[in-house]
Amino acid sequence: MPAVRGQSLWRAAQAIGLVLTVVLIAALWVTPTVTLHILWDMVIPLLPATFLINPLIWRNVCPLATLNDLSGSRVGQRIVETRLLRAAWVVGIVLLAVLVPARRFLFNENGPALAITILLVALLALVSGLRYARRAGFCGSLCPVLPVEKLYGQLPLLPMDGARCTSCSQCTPVGCIDLANSKTVAQTIGPERRDARWVRTGFGAFAAAFPGFIIGYFTTVNGDFVTAGTVYGRVLLLAAASYLIVAVLVAVFRLRASLSLPFLGATSLGLYYWYAAPPLVEAYAGPSQAVAWVRAAIGLMIAYWLVTWRSRASTVAATLPATR
């Protein structure tokens, strides 16, 4: 009975998520300034910490996942081939690299443009489910948030079951974050994780570049569309510098993915909240000293995440699918 009640609550949350998405799209047209402030300054900054706790908290209610599942569980039958899946992961990373900097010259201040983009991505999620089973066509492959979920959710602080897949159809043959959990990153990278080659894989390159990517975004400012080149140039330059630094360290010290990726995740999350804390506190009308509190709280959470890594890994290892 508790499990049935839990599933009912998750379904209700998913329905509410769809309704809120419709409201969001409408509000971006009608009251863009207020809506953009709530979305970018009050809601989105909370998600990265949620991924550290467990990315399934978001994945269980994500409206795009609900749309993908609506068509994928009823129409789509195909399983994504492993080679195609790995290519789709790279496409998702590229989408992230395109969409996030675009906030500076478009999405942070243009409500209708963001509304249209959300509609297009929602359509992609829905249509991909017409071909591929379950959520393999978008949520497990093309979603631009997926690489961030994998990086921060490598070994969640709290265990949690996925609320969407009560049985596994193996629609995603490898690296399913909903079921593989802490083995997702290892399966995503593949055999290269065992030596220094991991940094040359799609996800490895993303993880190595992500700290610089974050710095690049937060050290740019909102502007007109004509600033797009400057924004992308700075973000990509710092991302490339981040990648090169990590690649050199990995090559010199022969650092394996199992050691490097947790620290890259911790560094990226720490950098994000170092920059995001001031506007987050301001958005919630908190006192100026609360900025230090937020940074300290995130720092303690990250430290606990790293210190308890080995003990949590040993606890969950026996319950997970074999790493492929």
Sine and cosine of phi, psi and omega as CSV:
sin_phi,cos_phi,sin_psi,cos_psi,sin_omega,cos_omega
0.00,0.00,-0.71,0.71,0.04,-1.00
-0.86,0.51,-0.60,0.80,0.00,-1.00
-0.91,0.42,-0.65,0.76,0.03,-1.00
-0.90,0.43,-0.67,0.74,0.02,-1.00
-0.90,0.45,-0.63,0.77,0.03,-1.00
-0.89,0.45,-0.68,0.73,0.04,-1.00
-0.88,0.47,-0.63,0.78,0.01,-1.00
-0.90,0.44,-0.64,0.77,0.02,-1.00
-0.91,0.41,-0.66,0.75,0.02,-1.00
-0.90,0.43,-0.66,0.75,0.02,-1.00
-0.89,0.45,-0.64,0.77,0.05,-1.00
-0.89,0.45,-0.66,0.75,0.02,-1.00
-0.90,0.43,-0.61,0.79,0.03,-1.00
-0.91,0.41,-0.65,0.76,0.04,-1.00
-0.90,0.43,-0.66,0.75,0.04,-1.00
-0.89,0.46,-0.62,0.78,0.03,-1.00
-0.87,0.49,-0.65,0.76,0.05,-1.00
-0.91,0.42,-0.67,0.74,0.01,-1.00
-0.89,0.45,-0.69,0.72,0.00,-1.00
-0.91,0.43,-0.53,0.85,0.04,-1.00
-0.91,0.40,-0.68,0.74,0.07,-1.00
-0.88,0.48,-0.69,0.73,0.03,-1.00
-0.89,0.47,-0.68,0.74,0.01,-1.00
-0.87,0.50,-0.74,0.68,-0.02,-1.00
-0.88,0.48,-0.69,0.73,0.02,-1.00
-0.90,0.43,-0.68,0.74,-0.04,-1.00
-0.92,0.39,-0.51,0.86,0.04,-1.00
-0.91,0.42,-0.42,0.91,0.08,-1.00
-1.00,0.07,-0.65,0.76,-0.15,-0.99
-1.00,0.09,-0.75,0.67,-0.02,-1.00
-0.77,-0.64,0.93,0.36,-0.14,-0.99
-0.89,0.46,-0.64,0.77,-0.09,-1.00
-0.88,0.47,-0.78,0.63,0.00,-1.00
-0.91,0.42,-0.68,0.73,-0.04,-1.00
-0.90,0.43,-0.69,0.73,0.02,-1.00
-0.89,0.45,-0.62,0.78,0.04,-1.00
-0.88,0.47,-0.73,0.69,-0.01,-1.00
-0.90,0.44,-0.70,0.71,-0.06,-1.00
-0.92,0.39,-0.83,0.56,-0.14,-0.99
-0.98,0.20,-0.55,0.84,-0.11,-0.99
-0.99,-0.13,-0.36,0.93,-0.10,-1.00
-0.89,-0.45,-0.54,0.84,-0.10,-0.99
-0.99,-0.16,-0.84,0.54,-0.09,-1.00
-0.84,0.54,-0.64,0.77,0.00,-1.00
-0.89,0.45,-0.24,0.97,0.01,-1.00
-0.99,0.12,-0.35,0.94,-0.12,-0.99
-0.92,0.39,-0.69,0.72,-0.03,-1.00
-0.83,0.56,-0.67,0.74,0.04,-1.00
-0.91,0.42,-0.55,0.83,0.06,-1.00
-0.90,0.44,-0.62,0.78,0.03,-1.00
-0.89,0.45,-0.59,0.80,0.02,-1.00
-0.91,0.41,-0.64,0.76,0.04,-1.00
-0.92,0.40,-0.79,0.61,0.17,-0.99
-0.06,-1.00,0.86,-0.51,-0.02,-1.00
-0.90,0.44,-0.31,0.95,0.01,-1.00
-0.93,0.37,-0.34,0.94,0.08,-1.00
-0.84,0.54,-0.69,0.73,0.03,-1.00
-0.99,0.16,-0.70,0.72,-0.07,-1.00
-0.89,0.45,-0.47,0.88,0.02,-1.00
-0.94,0.33,-0.34,0.94,-0.06,-1.00
-0.83,-0.55,-0.10,0.99,-0.07,-1.00
-0.80,0.60,0.82,-0.57,-0.01,-1.00
-0.87,0.49,-0.59,0.80,0.02,-1.00
-0.91,0.41,-0.60,0.80,0.07,-1.00
-0.91,0.42,-0.61,0.79,0.02,-1.00
-0.90,0.44,-0.69,0.72,0.03,-1.00
-0.90,0.43,-0.68,0.73,0.02,-1.00
-0.88,0.48,-0.64,0.77,-0.02,-1.00
-0.95,0.31,-0.55,0.83,-0.01,-1.00
-0.86,0.51,-0.69,0.72,0.02,-1.00
-1.00,0.06,-0.61,0.79,-0.07,-1.00
-0.92,0.38,-0.51,0.86,-0.01,-1.00
-1.00,0.07,-0.15,0.99,-0.04,-1.00
-0.90,-0.44,-0.53,0.85,-0.09,-1.00
-0.89,-0.45,-0.81,0.58,-0.09,-1.00
-0.88,0.48,0.68,-0.73,-0.03,-1.00
-0.83,-0.56,-0.38,0.92,-0.11,-0.99
-0.96,0.27,0.57,-0.82,0.16,-0.99
-0.99,-0.11,0.70,-0.72,-0.02,-1.00
-0.95,0.32,0.82,-0.57,0.06,-1.00
-0.90,0.43,0.52,-0.85,-0.09,-1.00
-0.85,0.52,-0.68,0.74,-0.02,-1.00
-0.90,0.43,-0.68,0.73,0.03,-1.00
-0.92,0.40,-0.61,0.79,0.01,-1.00
-0.88,0.47,-0.70,0.71,0.00,-1.00
-0.91,0.42,-0.59,0.80,0.07,-1.00
-0.91,0.41,-0.63,0.77,0.01,-1.00
-0.91,0.42,-0.57,0.82,0.06,-1.00
-0.88,0.48,-0.65,0.76,0.02,-1.00
-0.91,0.41,-0.64,0.77,0.05,-1.00
-0.87,0.49,-0.65,0.76,0.05,-1.00
-0.87,0.49,-0.65,0.76,0.05,-1.00
-0.90,0.44,-0.66,0.75,0.04,-1.00
-0.90,0.45,-0.67,0.74,0.04,-1.00
-0.87,0.50,-0.67,0.75,0.05,-1.00
-0.87,0.49,-0.70,0.72,-0.03,-1.00
-0.92,0.39,-0.42,0.91,0.03,-1.00
-1.00,0.07,-0.70,0.72,-0.15,-0.99
-0.97,0.23,-0.63,0.78,-0.06,-1.00
-0.91,0.42,-0.78,0.63,0.06,-1.00
-0.88,0.48,-0.47,0.88,0.00,-1.00
-0.90,0.43,-0.27,0.96,0.11,-0.99
-0.85,0.53,-0.61,0.79,-0.12,-0.99
-0.92,0.40,-0.58,0.82,-0.06,-1.00
-0.91,-0.41,0.07,1.00,-0.04,-1.00
-0.56,-0.83,-0.91,0.41,-0.23,-0.97
-0.97,0.26,-0.44,0.90,-0.01,-1.00
-0.93,0.38,-0.42,0.91,-0.11,-0.99
-0.77,-0.64,-0.03,1.00,-0.04,-1.00
-0.89,-0.46,1.00,-0.08,-0.04,-1.00
-0.88,0.48,-0.77,0.64,0.01,-1.00
-0.85,0.53,-0.63,0.78,0.03,-1.00
-0.89,0.46,-0.66,0.75,0.04,-1.00
-0.92,0.39,-0.64,0.77,0.02,-1.00
-0.87,0.50,-0.70,0.72,0.01,-1.00
-0.90,0.43,-0.65,0.76,0.01,-1.00
-0.90,0.44,-0.68,0.73,0.04,-1.00
-0.87,0.49,-0.67,0.74,0.02,-1.00
-0.88,0.47,-0.67,0.74,-0.01,-1.00
-0.91,0.41,-0.67,0.74,0.02,-1.00
-0.93,0.38,-0.62,0.79,0.06,-1.00
-0.88,0.47,-0.65,0.76,0.04,-1.00
-0.90,0.43,-0.65,0.76,0.04,-1.00
-0.87,0.49,-0.70,0.72,0.02,-1.00
-0.88,0.47,-0.67,0.75,-0.03,-1.00
-0.94,0.35,-0.72,0.69,-0.06,-1.00
-0.93,0.38,-0.61,0.79,-0.01,-1.00
-0.89,0.46,-0.46,0.89,0.04,-1.00
-0.96,0.28,-0.22,0.97,0.06,-1.00
-0.96,0.27,-0.31,0.95,-0.02,-1.00
-0.93,-0.36,-0.70,0.71,-0.10,-0.99
-0.95,-0.30,0.58,-0.81,-0.11,-0.99
-0.93,0.37,0.49,-0.87,0.06,-1.00
0.79,0.62,-0.85,-0.53,-0.02,-1.00
-0.90,-0.44,0.39,0.92,-0.05,-1.00
-0.93,0.37,-0.50,0.87,-0.10,-0.99
-0.96,0.27,-0.34,0.94,0.00,-1.00
-0.69,-0.72,-0.89,0.47,-0.14,-0.99
-0.88,0.48,-0.59,0.81,-0.01,-1.00
-1.00,-0.08,0.12,0.99,-0.10,-0.99
-0.60,-0.80,-0.93,0.36,-0.15,-0.99
-1.00,0.09,-0.28,0.96,-0.11,-0.99
-0.83,0.56,0.82,-0.57,-0.02,-1.00
-0.95,0.31,-0.24,0.97,0.05,-1.00
-1.00,0.07,-0.34,0.94,-0.08,-1.00
-0.82,0.58,-0.72,0.69,0.00,-1.00
-0.88,0.48,-0.55,0.84,0.05,-1.00
-0.94,0.34,-0.66,0.75,0.05,-1.00
-0.86,0.50,-0.66,0.75,0.00,-1.00
-0.93,0.37,-0.64,0.76,-0.04,-1.00
-0.92,0.38,-0.73,0.68,-0.03,-1.00
-0.99,0.15,-0.39,0.92,-0.05,-1.00
-0.98,-0.21,0.46,0.89,-0.05,-1.00
-0.83,0.56,-0.67,0.74,0.06,-1.00
-0.55,-0.83,1.00,0.01,-0.15,-0.99
-0.84,0.54,0.50,-0.87,0.04,-1.00
-0.92,0.39,-0.58,0.82,-0.01,-1.00
-0.87,-0.50,0.75,-0.66,0.06,-1.00
-0.95,0.32,0.55,-0.84,-0.01,-1.00
-0.34,-0.94,0.59,-0.81,0.04,-1.00
-1.00,-0.06,0.51,-0.86,0.11,-0.99
-0.93,0.37,0.65,-0.76,-0.07,-1.00
-1.00,-0.06,-0.05,1.00,-0.10,-0.99
-0.97,-0.23,-0.60,0.80,-0.06,-1.00
-0.97,-0.23,1.00,-0.07,0.06,-1.00
-0.97,0.25,-0.36,0.93,0.12,-0.99
-0.64,-0.77,0.45,-0.89,-0.09,-1.00
-0.99,-0.17,0.81,-0.58,0.08,-1.00
-0.98,-0.19,0.05,1.00,-0.04,-1.00
0.82,0.58,0.63,0.77,0.02,-1.00
-0.91,0.41,-0.51,0.86,0.10,-0.99
-0.94,-0.34,0.96,-0.29,-0.19,-0.98
-0.93,0.36,-0.34,0.94,-0.05,-1.00
-0.44,-0.90,0.54,-0.84,0.12,-0.99
0.96,0.29,0.43,0.90,0.01,-1.00
-0.96,0.29,0.91,-0.41,-0.06,-1.00
-0.94,0.35,-0.41,0.91,-0.03,-1.00
-0.96,0.27,-0.46,0.89,-0.05,-1.00
-0.89,-0.46,-0.62,0.79,-0.05,-1.00
-0.97,0.25,-0.40,0.92,0.09,-1.00
0.82,0.57,-0.88,-0.47,-0.13,-0.99
-0.95,0.31,-0.14,0.99,0.08,-1.00
-1.00,-0.09,0.02,1.00,-0.05,-1.00
-0.86,0.50,-0.73,0.68,-0.06,-1.00
-0.91,0.42,-0.67,0.74,0.02,-1.00
-0.88,0.48,-0.67,0.74,0.02,-1.00
-0.94,0.35,-0.55,0.84,0.02,-1.00
-0.91,0.41,-0.70,0.72,-0.04,-1.00
-0.97,0.26,-0.65,0.76,-0.01,-1.00
1.00,0.01,-0.34,-0.94,-0.07,-1.00
-0.86,0.52,-0.42,0.91,-0.02,-1.00
-0.88,0.47,-0.27,0.96,-0.02,-1.00
-0.90,0.43,-0.31,0.95,-0.10,-0.99
-0.99,0.15,-0.16,0.99,0.03,-1.00
-0.56,-0.83,-0.24,-0.97,-0.11,-0.99
-0.95,0.30,-0.12,0.99,-0.02,-1.00
-0.94,0.34,-0.23,0.97,-0.07,-1.00
-0.85,0.52,-0.49,0.87,-0.06,-1.00
-0.94,0.33,-0.23,0.97,0.02,-1.00
-0.99,-0.11,-0.04,1.00,0.08,-1.00
-0.99,0.16,0.24,-0.97,-0.02,-1.00
-0.86,0.52,-0.78,0.63,-0.02,-1.00
-0.94,0.33,-0.59,0.81,0.04,-1.00
-0.88,0.48,-0.68,0.74,0.04,-1.00
-0.90,0.44,-0.66,0.75,0.05,-1.00
-0.86,0.51,-0.76,0.65,-0.04,-1.00
-0.88,0.47,-0.64,0.77,-0.01,-1.00
-0.93,0.36,-0.56,0.83,-0.05,-1.00
-1.00,0.05,-0.29,0.96,-0.18,-0.98
-0.90,0.43,-0.63,0.78,0.06,-1.00
-0.83,0.55,-0.71,0.70,0.04,-1.00
-0.92,0.40,-0.58,0.82,0.06,-1.00
-0.86,0.51,-0.70,0.72,0.01,-1.00
-0.90,0.44,-0.72,0.69,0.03,-1.00
-0.87,0.49,-0.69,0.72,-0.01,-1.00
-0.86,0.51,-0.70,0.71,-0.01,-1.00
-0.90,0.43,-0.75,0.66,-0.11,-0.99
-0.96,0.29,-0.26,0.97,0.05,-1.00
-0.99,-0.15,0.20,0.98,0.21,-0.98
-0.96,-0.26,0.19,-0.98,-0.03,-1.00
-0.80,-0.60,0.33,-0.94,0.05,-1.00
-0.91,0.42,0.61,-0.79,0.02,-1.00
-0.35,-0.94,-0.12,-0.99,0.03,-1.00
-0.97,0.25,0.12,-0.99,-0.03,-1.00
-0.87,0.49,-0.45,0.89,-0.02,-1.00
-0.92,0.39,-0.26,0.97,0.02,-1.00
-1.00,0.05,0.03,1.00,-0.07,-1.00
-0.83,0.55,-0.71,0.71,-0.02,-1.00
-0.88,0.48,-0.66,0.75,0.01,-1.00
-0.91,0.42,-0.68,0.73,-0.01,-1.00
-0.89,0.46,-0.80,0.61,-0.01,-1.00
-0.89,0.46,-0.62,0.79,-0.01,-1.00
-0.88,0.48,-0.71,0.70,-0.02,-1.00
-0.93,0.37,-0.71,0.71,-0.03,-1.00
-0.89,0.46,-0.73,0.69,-0.04,-1.00
-0.94,0.34,-0.55,0.84,0.04,-1.00
-0.90,0.43,-0.72,0.69,-0.01,-1.00
-0.95,0.32,-0.54,0.84,0.08,-1.00
-0.91,0.42,-0.67,0.74,0.03,-1.00
-0.90,0.44,-0.65,0.76,0.03,-1.00
-0.89,0.45,-0.67,0.74,0.04,-1.00
-0.87,0.50,-0.71,0.70,0.00,-1.00
-0.88,0.47,-0.70,0.71,-0.03,-1.00
-0.89,0.45,-0.66,0.75,0.02,-1.00
-0.88,0.47,-0.73,0.68,0.00,-1.00
-0.91,0.42,-0.68,0.73,-0.02,-1.00
-0.88,0.48,-0.64,0.77,0.03,-1.00
-0.91,0.41,-0.71,0.71,0.02,-1.00
-0.88,0.48,-0.66,0.75,0.01,-1.00
-0.90,0.43,-0.67,0.74,-0.02,-1.00
-0.93,0.38,-0.65,0.76,-0.05,-1.00
-0.95,0.31,-0.71,0.71,-0.09,-1.00
-0.98,-0.18,0.05,1.00,0.03,-1.00
0.81,0.58,0.75,0.66,-0.06,-1.00
-0.98,0.21,0.77,-0.64,0.01,-1.00
-1.00,0.08,0.29,-0.96,-0.03,-1.00
-0.89,0.45,-0.60,0.80,-0.05,-1.00
-0.88,0.47,-0.45,0.90,0.05,-1.00
-1.00,-0.03,-0.66,0.75,-0.13,-0.99
-0.97,0.26,-0.68,0.73,-0.14,-0.99
-0.90,0.43,-0.64,0.77,0.08,-1.00
-0.86,0.52,-0.65,0.76,-0.01,-1.00
-0.95,0.31,-0.54,0.84,0.08,-1.00
-0.93,0.37,-0.63,0.77,0.08,-1.00
-0.89,0.45,-0.70,0.71,0.01,-1.00
-0.90,0.44,-0.68,0.74,0.01,-1.00
-0.89,0.45,-0.70,0.72,-0.01,-1.00
-0.89,0.45,-0.71,0.70,-0.01,-1.00
-0.91,0.41,-0.65,0.76,0.03,-1.00
-0.89,0.46,-0.68,0.74,0.04,-1.00
-0.90,0.44,-0.67,0.75,-0.02,-1.00
-0.84,0.54,-0.76,0.65,-0.07,-1.00
-0.98,0.21,-0.36,0.93,0.13,-0.99
-0.88,0.48,-0.69,0.72,0.02,-1.00
-0.99,0.14,-0.58,0.81,-0.11,-0.99
-0.99,0.16,-0.33,0.94,-0.08,-1.00
-0.86,0.51,-0.74,0.67,-0.02,-1.00
-0.85,0.52,-0.79,0.62,0.03,-1.00
-0.92,0.40,-0.48,0.88,0.03,-1.00
-0.92,0.40,-0.72,0.70,0.03,-1.00
-0.90,0.43,-0.66,0.75,0.02,-1.00
-0.89,0.45,-0.63,0.77,-0.01,-1.00
-0.89,0.45,-0.57,0.82,0.00,-1.00
-1.00,-0.07,0.19,0.98,0.05,-1.00
0.84,0.53,0.62,0.78,0.03,-1.00
-1.00,0.08,0.29,-0.96,0.03,-1.00
-0.93,0.37,0.40,-0.92,-0.08,-1.00
-0.87,0.50,-0.55,0.84,0.00,-1.00
-0.93,0.36,-0.25,0.97,0.01,-1.00
-0.92,0.39,-0.35,0.94,0.06,-1.00
-0.86,0.51,-0.72,0.70,0.03,-1.00
-0.90,0.43,-0.59,0.81,0.01,-1.00
-0.90,0.43,-0.69,0.72,0.01,-1.00
-0.89,0.46,-0.72,0.69,0.00,-1.00
-0.89,0.46,-0.65,0.76,0.01,-1.00
-0.92,0.40,-0.67,0.74,-0.01,-1.00
-0.89,0.46,-0.70,0.72,0.03,-1.00
-0.91,0.41,-0.65,0.76,0.04,-1.00
-0.87,0.50,-0.67,0.74,0.03,-1.00
-0.92,0.40,-0.63,0.77,0.02,-1.00
-0.89,0.45,-0.69,0.72,0.01,-1.00
-0.91,0.41,-0.68,0.74,0.01,-1.00
-0.88,0.48,-0.68,0.73,0.03,-1.00
-0.90,0.44,-0.65,0.76,0.03,-1.00
-0.85,0.53,-0.68,0.73,-0.01,-1.00
-0.96,0.26,-0.70,0.72,-0.07,-1.00
-0.91,0.42,-0.61,0.79,-0.05,-1.00
-1.00,-0.04,0.16,0.99,-0.08,-1.00
-0.83,0.56,-0.79,0.61,-0.12,-0.99
-0.91,0.42,-0.66,0.75,-0.03,-1.00
-0.92,0.38,-0.63,0.78,0.03,-1.00
-0.94,0.34,-0.58,0.81,0.01,-1.00
-0.90,0.44,-0.67,0.74,0.00,-1.00
-0.93,0.37,-0.49,0.87,-0.01,-1.00
-0.94,0.34,-0.64,0.77,-0.10,-1.00
-1.00,-0.08,-0.25,0.97,-0.15,-0.99
-0.84,0.54,-0.66,0.76,-0.09,-1.00
-0.94,0.35,-0.30,0.95,-0.09,-1.00
-0.99,-0.15,-0.01,1.00,-0.13,-0.99
-0.97,-0.24,0.37,-0.93,0.07,-1.00
-0.89,0.46,0.39,-0.92,0.01,-1.00
-0.91,0.42,0.60,-0.80,0.04,-1.00
-0.96,0.29,0.74,-0.67,-0.02,-1.00
-0.97,-0.26,0.00,0.00,0.00,0.00
